[in-house]
Amino acid sequence: MSRWFYSLLLFAVLAVALELLRVEIPPLLRFGCAALGILPLAALIGRAVEAVAEHTGERIGGLLFATFGNVTELIIGLFALSEGLVDVVRASIIGSILGNILLVLGVATMVGCLKHGRMRFETRPASQYASLLALCIAGLLLPAVAELLASRAGQSHIVERGIQLSDFIAVLLLLGYLASILFSVFRFRDHPAEGEEESGESFEPVLGARSEAALLRLLSYRQRLAHSNLPNKSGVLRELDRTLQAMVSAERAEATPAAAAESPSPRPAAGDAPGEQREVTPRAGERQPAQSAPPSPTAGEKKPNLWLALLLLAAATAGVAVVSDILVASIEPFTELLGWNPAFVGLVFLPLIGGLPEYFNTINMALDKRMGMVLAASAGSSIQIALLVAPILVLCSLLAPQRLDLVFSIVEIAVLALGAFLFSEITHDGELVWLEGLLLILLYAIMGGTVFLFGA
């Protein structure tokens, strides 16, 4: 994220100062200061988690990214629950999911394909995202359908049953989230069958021990660089690819003909351009850091200070909590002043406030032709909202003034189902074009216009 972006922290300070001084200001100004103040704080959380992950290793780091990926949305939802804004929280859950799989993925696909043309990606992770999204849709769809059928049949205690069903589904969704973490972060029982090769992750047996170690270091550096959002990194990636290819060619030339015959060179996957290094795509449910600086390939690289990173994480999270309280308290006066319904604010504004830094990073990934990362960031965030944030909010509402259930409106569940269906349709073939990105954006705009005019 650019340095100028962090200058928005002045709005967070201003919002807190005005709240402490109890200065009477227009609701629009109060809402705007709090909203702009949350944006850099959310970006700082991602930066702090990334620094902590430098010390924890791949697995714990992946768990940290998965856990803190949507902490801003969770904090805003908790404060909204404490204020009794159940409708806003319910709308923000759907809005966060749709904002990622429709708006963010749509814009990223549009700008990426307009720059690079048709872009390809791995189909297996995309299929896993689609499967997890299907579970999410089922958990968020069935309570509304059950309540609708019960009301038509004239059954009694519909509201109480809806809350009980929501609690039950929330626990099951959390189990689904834990299973996705075991699979994507800890790689539990995720290995090729005996006698099979895992695509894209095996090394040629002709490589010597020293060459293999060098390749491992270069590949690790390349993966970290590919996952970062630094500008002008494409040239560095191409140089690394040429270096890796030269090392493999040199080792193959020195190997005996027999050894070379027993070790066929890996073939590029279907759809890869000649000489193009295939992207390492994250697993389903695995989140990537908001931004990551590429490590130096030298062994003497200095890691970020762990305690400073933990302090930054704690301070940014506390800042988000304080400013979120101000933001939530200004929602009702803000909507009354403009004549908007709270559902529109929950569907559009709150998800945008919580996830805007990540949205920018996702678009930068598309501009750098990393569509696998784009899918991981957009679909992975939607999956976490449905499998982690929504169940936590439902269970935490046990302590709130009003219970939160998973009974959504017909408009919300209709767009949710259509969004998941469209995501599955455009990703099943392993390539995206700009028209498909435009379709996602248009569906999101249709949803926003419908909710703005008629409510959710």
Secondary structure, DSSP 8 states (H G I E B T S, - for coil): --GGGGGGHHHHHHHHHHHHHT----HHHHHHHHHHHHHHHHHHHHHHHHHHHHHH-HHHHHHHHHHHTTHHHHHHHHHHHHTT-HHHHHHHHHHHHHIIIIIIHHHHHHHHHHHHSSEE--HHHHHHHHHHHHHHHHHHHHHHHHHHHHHHTT-S-HHHHHHHHHHHHHHHHHHHHHHHHHHHTS-TT-S--TT---TT----TTS-HHHHHHHHHHHHHHHHHHHS--TT-HHHHHHHHHHHHHHHHHHHHHS-HHHHHHS------TT--TT--------TT----S------SSTT-----HHHHHHHHHHHHHHHHHHHHHHHHTHHHHHHHHT--HHHIIIIIHHHHHHHHHHHHHHHHHHTT-HHHHHHHHHHHHHHIIIIIHHHHHHHGGGSSS---S---HHHHHHHHHHHHHHHHHHTTSEE-HHHHHHHHHHHHHHHHHHHHH--
